[in-house]
Amino acid sequence: MSAIPLDYEVLRLIWWALLGVLLIGFAIMGGMDLGVGTLLPFVARTDEERRVLLNLSGPTWEGNQVWLVLGGGAIFAAWPAIYAASFSGFYIAMIAILLALILRPVGFKFRSKVDNPRWRSIWDWSLFVGGFVPSLVFGVAVGNLFLGVPFRLDDTLRTTYEGNFFGLLTPFALLAGLVSLGMLVTQGATIIAARTDGPVAERARSYGRISALATVALFALAGVIALTLLDSFKVVGTQDVFGPSNPLGKSVEIVAGGWGANHAAMPWTWLAPGLGVAASLLALAALQFRLKVLGILSSSLAIAGIIATAGLTLFPFLMPSSIDPRSSLTVWDASSSQLTLFIMLGATLLFLPFVLAYTAWVFRVMRGPVTTSSLHRNPNAY
């Protein structure tokens, strides 16, 4: 391994950061579509108005899903223990998300095939489900990381999950889900307000201001509860950050109210929650004063701040275990080998710029307002 120019510790930190970047990327890009879908039945009242929103998300949603695929691939290849534990423990939740996401392409394609109000209404609400359910469940999953997930590892590192889907729906986890829902609805509202006009844009601004304010309040409430009321996890002793991945090679204890330890030791980490709150308030102001680009940018920064807050608060834990703290998975003991991480880093540095360039090109081609008049000029509109 001496031929590898980066230490194992550094590679693990890089991939922890890259995982966060990919999750933020999906929340920003995919959050546009999830937010638009959640708002669809409320900001668009007539058939033409709803077609405007379909044609706002329809041409770009597939490209935005690339970030979700990249995030799942990164977990599978860089953090296989996390992939195994989370996809088995959150299996029903993952199926619910996938089924909801499947409704979106089907809704885009079939909604306007039949000129029948009831048919179209069914697909409109299906698109709502396709936005609402993933937005909520993703946050619920993150909330459960703070509570600990009921899994354990045996001596051969095989995962046994001892919970169920409804056990994930605790009050704090649902609160985290509402934070996720609020920030993604705000993201969708800023996009609608920026790229549509008339009553649709005005309603989006109204809902967006409410969701931005709700995001700030719910995020602050979740932070207070996490820092003062929730038990946290702490590695006892020194963990070998250069050693091979073996989650059972450490000791972990449960500490009352200890999730603020990283913020106390590294005050700069308070920048993340500060960004989440300040950017959400800026998004609210941008919606109020019709500052289109600022609204999108500030909502995206709020998403980055909120997700970064979760990652920095949990560090070094990636997936704590509530029933066997020693089985908890951390940055230092849940990764692939040093060689695998290095090869994957090279591939990422090679191909990620292509993803970014393609995304920028697509949005440049699709730029401009989407209005009822533009639908009449486009024979391929949904």
C-alpha positions as CSV (number, residue, x, y, z in Angstrom):
1,M,0.0,0.0,0.0
2,S,3.0,2.3,0.3
3,A,2.7,3.0,-3.5
4,I,-0.6,4.8,-2.8
5,P,0.2,8.5,-2.4
6,L,-2.7,9.3,0.0
7,D,-3.0,7.9,3.5
8,Y,-5.9,5.7,4.4
9,E,-7.1,8.3,6.9
10,V,-7.1,11.0,4.2
11,L,-8.9,8.9,1.7
12,R,-11.6,8.0,4.2
13,L,-12.1,11.7,5.0
14,I,-12.2,12.6,1.3
15,W,-14.9,9.9,0.7
16,W,-16.9,11.1,3.7
17,A,-16.8,14.6,2.2
18,L,-17.6,13.3,-1.3
19,L,-20.6,11.4,0.1
20,G,-21.8,14.6,1.6
21,V,-21.3,16.5,-1.7
22,L,-23.3,13.8,-3.6
23,L,-26.1,13.9,-1.1
24,I,-26.2,17.7,-1.2
25,G,-26.1,17.6,-5.0
26,F,-29.1,15.2,-5.1
27,A,-31.0,17.3,-2.6
28,I,-30.5,20.5,-4.6
29,M,-31.0,19.1,-8.1
30,G,-33.5,16.3,-7.3
31,G,-35.1,18.5,-4.7
32,M,-36.2,20.8,-7.5
33,D,-38.4,18.1,-8.9
34,L,-39.5,16.7,-5.5
35,G,-40.5,20.2,-4.4
36,V,-42.4,21.0,-7.7
37,G,-44.2,17.6,-7.4
38,T,-45.2,18.3,-3.8
39,L,-46.5,21.8,-4.7
40,L,-48.2,20.7,-8.0
41,P,-51.9,20.3,-6.7
42,F,-51.7,23.5,-4.7
43,V,-50.0,26.1,-6.8
44,A,-51.5,25.0,-10.1
45,R,-55.3,25.0,-10.1
46,T,-56.2,24.6,-13.8
47,D,-55.2,22.0,-16.3
48,E,-53.0,24.4,-18.2
49,E,-51.3,25.6,-15.1
50,R,-50.5,22.0,-14.1
51,R,-49.1,21.3,-17.5
52,V,-46.8,24.3,-17.0
53,L,-45.3,22.6,-13.9
54,L,-45.0,19.2,-15.7
55,N,-43.0,20.9,-18.5
56,L,-40.9,22.7,-15.9
57,S,-39.6,19.4,-14.4
58,G,-40.2,16.9,-17.2
59,P,-37.2,17.7,-19.4
60,T,-34.6,17.7,-16.6
61,W,-35.8,15.3,-13.9
62,E,-33.9,12.3,-15.4
63,G,-30.6,14.1,-15.4
64,N,-31.2,15.3,-11.8
65,Q,-31.7,11.6,-10.8
66,V,-28.0,11.0,-11.7
67,W,-27.0,12.5,-8.3
68,L,-29.1,9.9,-6.5
69,V,-27.5,7.1,-8.6
70,L,-24.0,8.5,-7.8
71,G,-24.8,8.7,-4.1
72,G,-26.0,5.1,-4.0
73,G,-23.0,4.0,-6.0
74,A,-20.7,5.8,-3.7
75,I,-22.2,4.1,-0.7
76,F,-22.0,0.7,-2.4
77,A,-18.4,1.0,-3.4
78,A,-16.8,3.2,-0.7
79,W,-18.9,2.3,2.3
80,P,-20.1,-1.3,1.7
81,A,-20.9,-1.9,5.4
82,I,-23.2,1.1,5.4
83,Y,-24.8,-0.1,2.2
84,A,-25.5,-3.5,3.7
85,A,-26.8,-2.3,7.0
86,S,-28.9,0.6,5.6
87,F,-30.5,-1.2,2.6
88,S,-31.5,-4.1,4.8
89,G,-32.6,-2.0,7.8
90,F,-34.4,0.6,5.8
91,Y,-35.7,-1.9,3.2
92,I,-39.4,-1.0,3.4
93,A,-38.6,2.7,3.5
94,M,-36.4,2.3,0.4
95,I,-39.1,0.5,-1.4
96,A,-41.6,3.2,-0.5
97,I,-39.2,5.8,-1.9
98,L,-38.6,3.8,-5.1
99,L,-42.3,3.2,-5.7
100,A,-43.0,6.9,-5.2
101,L,-40.2,7.9,-7.6
102,I,-41.5,5.5,-10.2
103,L,-44.8,7.4,-10.2
104,R,-43.0,10.5,-11.6
105,P,-42.0,9.3,-15.0
106,V,-45.2,7.4,-15.4
107,G,-47.1,10.5,-14.4
108,F,-45.2,12.7,-16.9
109,K,-45.9,10.3,-19.8
110,F,-49.5,9.3,-19.1
111,R,-51.1,12.3,-17.5
112,S,-51.9,14.1,-20.7
113,K,-52.7,11.0,-22.8
114,V,-56.3,11.1,-22.0
115,D,-58.4,14.3,-22.0
116,N,-60.4,13.4,-18.9
117,P,-60.4,15.6,-15.7
118,R,-60.6,12.6,-13.4
119,W,-57.7,10.7,-15.2
120,R,-55.5,13.8,-15.0
121,S,-56.4,14.5,-11.4
122,I,-55.3,11.0,-10.4
123,W,-51.9,11.5,-12.1
124,D,-51.6,14.9,-10.5
125,W,-51.9,13.5,-7.1
126,S,-49.6,10.6,-8.0
127,L,-47.0,13.2,-8.9
128,F,-47.7,14.8,-5.5
129,V,-47.0,11.4,-3.8
130,G,-43.8,11.1,-5.9
131,G,-42.6,14.3,-4.4
132,F,-44.0,14.2,-0.9
133,V,-43.0,10.7,0.1
134,P,-39.3,10.8,-0.8
135,S,-38.9,14.3,0.7
136,L,-40.3,13.1,4.0
137,V,-38.8,9.6,4.2
138,F,-35.2,10.8,3.4
139,G,-35.4,13.1,6.4
140,V,-36.9,10.4,8.6
141,A,-33.9,8.2,7.7
142,V,-31.5,10.9,8.8
143,G,-33.4,11.5,12.0
144,N,-33.0,7.8,12.8
145,L,-29.2,8.1,12.5
146,F,-29.3,10.4,15.5
147,L,-31.4,8.0,17.5
148,G,-29.4,4.9,16.4
149,V,-30.6,2.1,14.1
150,P,-31.6,-1.2,15.7
151,F,-28.9,-3.5,14.0
152,R,-26.0,-5.6,15.3
153,L,-23.0,-7.3,13.7
154,D,-22.0,-10.9,14.5
155,D,-18.4,-12.1,14.7
156,T,-18.3,-12.5,10.9
157,L,-19.6,-9.0,10.4
158,R,-23.0,-10.1,9.1
159,T,-25.8,-7.6,9.8
160,T,-28.9,-8.4,11.7
161,Y,-31.6,-5.8,11.7
162,E,-34.1,-6.0,14.6
163,G,-36.5,-3.2,13.9
164,N,-39.5,-2.6,11.6
165,F,-40.7,0.2,9.3
166,F,-43.1,1.7,11.9
167,G,-40.4,1.7,14.5
168,L,-38.6,4.3,12.3
169,L,-41.5,6.7,12.7
170,T,-40.6,8.2,16.0
171,P,-41.4,11.8,16.9
172,F,-37.8,13.1,16.4
173,A,-37.5,11.1,13.1
174,L,-40.7,12.6,11.8
175,L,-39.5,16.1,12.9
176,A,-36.4,15.5,10.8
177,G,-38.6,14.4,8.0
178,L,-40.5,17.6,8.2
179,V,-37.3,19.6,8.0
180,S,-36.4,17.7,4.8
181,L,-39.9,18.3,3.4
182,G,-39.7,22.0,4.2
183,M,-36.4,22.7,2.6
184,L,-37.3,20.7,-0.5
185,V,-40.6,22.4,-0.9
186,T,-38.8,25.8,-0.6
187,Q,-36.4,24.6,-3.3
188,G,-39.4,23.7,-5.6
189,A,-41.1,27.0,-4.8
190,T,-38.0,29.1,-5.8
191,I,-37.8,27.2,-9.1
192,I,-41.5,27.7,-9.9
193,A,-41.3,31.4,-8.9
194,A,-38.3,31.9,-11.1
195,R,-39.4,30.1,-14.2
196,T,-43.2,30.7,-14.4
197,D,-45.4,33.7,-14.3
198,G,-48.9,34.8,-13.3
199,P,-50.9,33.2,-10.6
200,V,-48.7,30.0,-10.5
201,A,-45.6,32.0,-9.6
202,E,-47.5,34.1,-7.0
203,R,-48.9,31.0,-5.3
204,A,-45.4,29.4,-5.3
205,R,-44.0,32.5,-3.6
206,S,-46.7,32.3,-1.0
207,Y,-46.1,28.6,-0.2
208,G,-42.4,29.1,-0.5
209,R,-42.4,31.8,2.2
210,I,-44.3,29.6,4.5
211,S,-42.1,26.5,3.9
212,A,-38.9,28.6,4.3
213,L,-40.1,29.9,7.7
214,A,-41.2,26.4,8.7
215,T,-37.8,25.1,7.7
216,V,-36.1,27.5,10.0
217,A,-38.4,26.8,12.9
218,L,-38.3,23.0,12.5
219,F,-34.5,23.0,12.0
220,A,-33.9,25.0,15.1
221,L,-36.3,22.8,17.1
222,A,-34.6,19.6,15.9
223,G,-31.2,21.1,16.8
224,V,-32.3,22.0,20.3
225,I,-33.7,18.5,20.9
226,A,-30.7,16.8,19.4
227,L,-28.2,18.8,21.5
228,T,-30.1,18.7,24.8
229,L,-32.5,15.7,24.9
230,L,-31.1,12.9,22.7
231,D,-28.6,10.4,23.8
232,S,-25.5,10.4,21.6
233,F,-22.7,7.9,20.8
234,K,-19.1,8.3,21.6
235,V,-16.1,6.1,20.7
236,V,-14.2,5.2,23.9
237,G,-10.5,5.4,23.6
238,T,-8.5,5.9,20.4
239,Q,-9.7,4.4,17.2
240,D,-7.2,3.3,14.6
241,V,-7.8,5.6,11.6
242,F,-5.2,3.8,9.5
243,G,-6.3,0.2,10.3
244,P,-8.4,-2.1,8.2
245,S,-12.2,-1.8,8.5
246,N,-13.5,-3.7,11.5
247,P,-16.4,-2.1,13.3
248,L,-16.1,-4.6,16.2
249,G,-12.6,-3.4,16.9
250,K,-13.7,-0.4,19.0
251,S,-15.8,0.4,22.0
252,V,-18.7,2.8,22.0
253,E,-20.7,4.2,24.9
254,I,-24.0,6.1,24.9
255,V,-23.7,9.6,26.3
256,A,-26.6,11.8,27.4
257,G,-26.8,15.0,25.4
258,G,-23.5,14.6,23.7
259,W,-24.3,15.4,20.0
260,G,-22.8,18.9,20.5
261,A,-19.3,17.5,21.2
262,N,-18.0,18.2,17.7
263,H,-19.4,21.8,17.7
264,A,-17.8,22.4,21.1
265,A,-14.4,21.0,19.9
266,M,-14.5,22.6,16.5
267,P,-16.4,26.0,16.7
268,W,-16.2,26.5,13.0
269,T,-18.7,23.7,12.5
270,W,-21.4,26.1,13.7
271,L,-21.1,27.7,10.3
272,A,-23.2,24.9,8.8
273,P,-26.3,25.4,10.9
274,G,-25.8,29.1,10.7
275,L,-25.8,28.8,6.9
276,G,-28.9,26.6,7.0
277,V,-30.9,29.2,9.0
278,A,-29.5,32.4,7.3
279,A,-29.9,31.0,3.7
280,S,-33.5,29.9,4.4
281,L,-34.4,33.4,5.7
282,L,-32.6,34.8,2.6
283,A,-34.7,32.6,0.4
284,L,-37.8,33.8,2.2
285,A,-36.8,37.4,1.5
286,A,-35.9,36.6,-2.1
287,L,-39.4,35.2,-2.7
288,Q,-41.0,38.2,-1.0
289,F,-39.1,40.7,-3.2
290,R,-39.2,38.5,-6.4
291,L,-35.4,38.1,-6.6
292,K,-35.5,35.0,-8.8
293,V,-31.8,33.9,-9.0
294,L,-31.1,34.8,-5.4
295,G,-34.1,32.7,-4.3
296,I,-32.7,29.6,-6.0
297,L,-29.1,30.2,-4.8
298,S,-30.2,30.9,-1.2
299,S,-32.5,27.8,-1.1
300,S,-29.7,25.6,-2.4
301,L,-27.3,27.0,0.2
302,A,-29.8,26.3,2.9
303,I,-30.0,22.7,1.8
304,A,-26.2,22.5,1.8
305,G,-26.1,23.9,5.3
306,I,-28.7,21.6,6.8
307,I,-27.2,18.5,5.3
308,A,-23.7,19.5,6.3
309,T,-25.0,20.1,9.9
310,A,-26.2,16.5,10.1
311,G,-22.9,15.1,8.8
312,L,-20.7,17.3,11.0
313,T,-22.8,16.6,14.1
314,L,-22.7,12.8,13.6
315,F,-19.0,12.6,12.7
316,P,-17.3,10.1,12.9
317,F,-20.4,8.0,13.0
318,L,-22.2,7.1,9.8
319,M,-24.7,4.7,11.2
320,P,-24.8,4.2,15.0
321,S,-26.4,1.1,16.5
322,S,-29.0,1.6,19.2
323,I,-29.1,-2.0,20.4
324,D,-25.3,-2.8,20.2
325,P,-23.3,0.5,20.2
326,R,-20.1,-1.5,19.5
327,S,-21.5,-2.4,16.1
328,S,-21.9,1.3,15.1
329,L,-20.3,2.1,11.8
330,T,-17.9,5.0,11.6
331,V,-15.8,6.8,9.0
332,W,-12.8,4.8,10.2
333,D,-14.2,1.3,10.2
334,A,-16.9,1.0,7.5
335,S,-15.0,1.9,4.3
336,S,-13.6,-0.2,1.5
337,S,-9.8,-0.8,1.3
338,Q,-7.3,1.9,0.8
339,L,-6.6,0.8,-2.8
340,T,-10.3,0.7,-3.7
341,L,-10.9,4.2,-2.3
342,F,-7.9,5.5,-4.2
343,I,-9.0,4.0,-7.6
344,M,-12.5,5.2,-7.1
345,L,-11.2,8.7,-6.3
346,G,-9.4,8.8,-9.6
347,A,-12.5,7.7,-11.4
348,T,-14.6,10.3,-9.6
349,L,-12.1,13.1,-10.4
350,L,-12.2,12.0,-14.1
351,F,-15.9,11.6,-14.6
352,L,-17.6,14.0,-12.1
353,P,-16.6,17.1,-14.2
354,F,-18.5,15.5,-17.2
355,V,-21.6,15.2,-15.0
356,L,-21.3,18.8,-13.9
357,A,-20.7,20.0,-17.5
358,Y,-23.6,18.0,-18.8
359,T,-25.9,19.3,-16.1
360,A,-24.9,22.8,-16.8
361,W,-25.5,22.3,-20.5
362,V,-28.9,20.8,-20.0
363,F,-30.1,23.7,-17.8
364,R,-28.7,26.2,-20.3
365,V,-30.6,24.6,-23.1
366,M,-33.8,24.4,-21.1
367,R,-33.4,27.9,-19.6
368,G,-36.1,30.5,-19.9
369,P,-39.7,30.8,-18.7
370,V,-42.3,28.0,-19.0
371,T,-45.7,29.5,-19.6
372,T,-49.0,28.5,-21.1
373,S,-48.1,30.3,-24.3
374,S,-44.8,28.3,-24.6
375,L,-46.8,25.1,-24.2
376,H,-48.8,25.9,-27.3
377,R,-45.6,26.6,-29.3
378,N,-44.2,23.2,-28.3
379,P,-45.8,20.2,-30.0
380,N,-43.9,17.8,-27.7
381,A,-45.0,19.4,-24.4
382,Y,-46.5,17.1,-21.8
